[in-house]
Amino acid sequence: MSANPIVPAIQEASFEAMTLEWLPAVLEVELAAYAHPWSHVNFADALKSGYQAQMLVADGRVIGYFVAMKGVDEVHLLNITVAPLYQGQGWARIMLDALALWSRGQGMQWLWLEARVSNQRALQVYLAHGYQRVGLRKKYYPDAHGTREDAIVMSLKL
C-alpha cells in the first residue's frame, strides 16, 4: 500500500509580489516541479529587470507563481508554476486570470507564451483559457536526454 502525500487544505490564498527574500521558497517549488528549473540567477535577473513577478501564497507557503515580461503592446509569460502538491486544483487558471487582468490594465493587447510539446497538461490549460497555438520553436527547451525539445508558441488576444 503506497501512501499519498497529504495536501494541506487551503482556506485562503493571496497574491504577493515576488522578492529576493522569497526566492528560497520559490526555488524549492521550481526544483520540485521541473527537470530543468530556473536558477536563482534567472529569478534574480527577472526581478532586477522589473518583470511582473507574482506569487500565490497560502499560510506562508508558496503554492504558485508567475513571471512575465512587458513589451510594447504585449506581455510574454516566461514562467508559471504551481507547486506539485497543489497541481490540478485550478491555481494555474487563477494566476492566468490575474496575469490577463494586469496586462489589460497596462494597456497590453496580447499575451504570449511557450510550452513544451510534451507538456500536454499545460497545453490543455492554456487552450481552455483561450490561448491559440500560433507557432513552433524548434529545439527551444533542454530535455532529459541532453538534446532539445520543441516549444508550442501560444497567444491570447486581450
C-alpha positions as CSV (number, residue, x, y, z in Angstrom):
1,M,0.0,0.0,0.0
2,S,1.5,3.3,-1.0
3,A,1.0,6.5,1.0
4,N,-0.4,9.5,-0.8
5,P,1.0,12.8,0.2
6,I,-1.4,14.8,2.4
7,V,-2.2,18.0,0.7
8,P,-2.8,20.8,3.2
9,A,-6.2,22.4,2.8
10,I,-6.1,25.9,1.6
11,Q,-8.6,28.2,3.2
12,E,-7.3,31.4,1.7
13,A,-4.6,32.4,-0.8
14,S,-3.4,35.8,-1.9
15,F,-1.1,37.3,-4.4
16,E,2.2,38.8,-3.2
17,A,5.0,40.4,-5.2
18,M,7.9,38.1,-5.6
19,T,11.0,39.5,-3.9
20,L,14.6,38.3,-3.3
21,E,13.6,37.3,0.2
22,W,11.0,34.8,-1.2
23,L,13.4,33.2,-3.7
24,P,14.4,30.3,-1.5
25,A,10.8,29.2,-1.2
26,V,10.2,29.9,-4.9
27,L,13.3,27.8,-5.8
28,E,12.0,25.0,-3.7
29,V,8.8,24.8,-5.7
30,E,10.7,25.3,-9.0
31,L,13.1,22.4,-8.2
32,A,10.2,20.1,-7.3
33,A,8.2,21.0,-10.4
34,Y,10.8,20.8,-13.2
35,A,13.6,18.6,-14.5
36,H,15.2,21.8,-16.0
37,P,14.3,24.5,-13.4
38,W,15.1,28.2,-13.5
39,S,18.1,29.1,-11.3
40,H,18.3,31.6,-8.5
41,V,20.1,33.9,-11.1
42,N,17.2,33.6,-13.5
43,F,14.7,34.7,-10.9
44,A,17.0,37.4,-9.5
45,D,17.6,38.8,-13.0
46,A,13.9,38.9,-13.7
47,L,13.3,40.8,-10.5
48,K,16.1,43.2,-11.3
49,S,14.7,43.8,-14.7
50,G,11.4,44.8,-13.2
51,Y,9.4,41.9,-14.7
52,Q,5.9,41.3,-13.3
53,A,6.6,38.5,-10.8
54,Q,3.7,37.4,-8.5
55,M,3.3,34.6,-6.1
56,L,0.2,32.9,-4.9
57,V,0.7,32.4,-1.1
58,A,-1.3,30.4,1.4
59,D,-0.4,30.1,5.1
60,G,3.1,31.4,4.4
61,R,3.7,28.7,1.7
62,V,4.3,29.5,-2.0
63,I,1.8,27.5,-3.9
64,G,2.4,29.1,-7.3
65,Y,4.0,32.0,-9.1
66,F,4.4,33.6,-12.5
67,V,7.0,35.8,-14.1
68,A,6.1,37.9,-17.2
69,M,7.9,40.5,-19.3
70,K,6.1,43.5,-20.7
71,G,6.7,44.6,-24.2
72,V,5.3,47.4,-26.4
73,D,1.7,46.1,-26.7
74,E,2.2,42.6,-25.4
75,V,3.2,40.5,-22.3
76,H,5.3,37.4,-22.6
77,L,4.7,34.8,-19.9
78,L,8.2,33.5,-19.0
79,N,7.4,31.1,-16.2
80,I,4.2,29.9,-14.5
81,T,4.4,27.2,-11.9
82,V,2.1,25.5,-9.4
83,A,3.7,23.5,-6.6
84,P,3.3,19.8,-7.3
85,L,1.2,19.2,-4.2
86,Y,-1.4,21.8,-5.5
87,Q,-1.5,21.0,-9.2
88,G,-4.8,20.1,-10.7
89,Q,-6.8,22.4,-8.3
90,G,-7.3,25.4,-10.6
91,W,-4.4,27.6,-9.3
92,A,-2.9,28.0,-12.7
93,R,-6.1,29.3,-14.1
94,I,-6.3,31.8,-11.2
95,M,-2.8,33.0,-12.0
96,L,-3.6,33.2,-15.7
97,D,-6.6,35.3,-14.9
98,A,-4.5,37.6,-12.7
99,L,-1.9,38.0,-15.4
100,A,-4.6,38.8,-18.0
101,L,-6.2,41.4,-15.7
102,W,-2.8,43.0,-15.0
103,S,-1.9,43.0,-18.7
104,R,-5.2,44.7,-19.7
105,G,-4.6,47.3,-17.0
106,Q,-1.2,48.0,-18.6
107,G,-2.9,48.6,-22.0
108,M,-1.5,45.4,-23.5
109,Q,-3.1,43.8,-26.5
110,W,-1.6,40.3,-26.4
111,L,-0.3,37.6,-24.1
112,W,2.4,35.2,-25.4
113,L,4.0,32.1,-24.0
114,E,5.9,28.9,-25.0
115,A,5.1,25.4,-23.7
116,R,7.0,22.2,-24.1
117,V,5.4,20.0,-26.8
118,S,5.5,17.2,-24.2
119,N,3.6,19.3,-21.5
120,Q,0.1,18.2,-22.6
121,R,-1.3,19.2,-19.2
122,A,-0.2,22.8,-19.5
123,L,-1.2,23.0,-23.2
124,Q,-4.7,21.9,-22.3
125,V,-4.9,24.6,-19.5
126,Y,-3.8,27.3,-22.0
127,L,-6.2,26.1,-24.7
128,A,-9.1,26.0,-22.2
129,H,-8.1,29.5,-21.2
130,G,-8.5,30.8,-24.8
131,Y,-4.9,30.7,-25.9
132,Q,-4.3,29.7,-29.5
133,R,-1.4,27.8,-31.0
134,V,0.4,30.1,-33.4
135,G,3.8,28.5,-34.0
136,L,6.6,26.2,-33.1
137,R,10.1,26.9,-31.8
138,K,12.4,24.1,-32.8
139,K,14.7,22.8,-30.1
140,Y,13.7,25.6,-27.7
141,Y,14.0,23.7,-24.3
142,P,16.7,21.4,-23.0
143,D,15.4,17.8,-22.4
144,A,16.3,14.9,-20.2
145,H,18.4,13.2,-22.9
146,G,20.9,16.0,-23.4
147,T,19.1,17.1,-26.6
148,R,16.4,19.8,-27.1
149,E,12.6,19.8,-27.2
150,D,10.4,21.9,-29.4
151,A,8.0,24.5,-27.9
152,I,4.5,25.4,-28.9
153,V,4.1,29.2,-29.2
154,M,0.7,30.4,-28.0
155,S,-1.0,33.7,-27.8
156,L,-4.1,35.3,-26.3
157,K,-5.8,38.4,-27.7
158,L,-6.8,40.6,-24.7
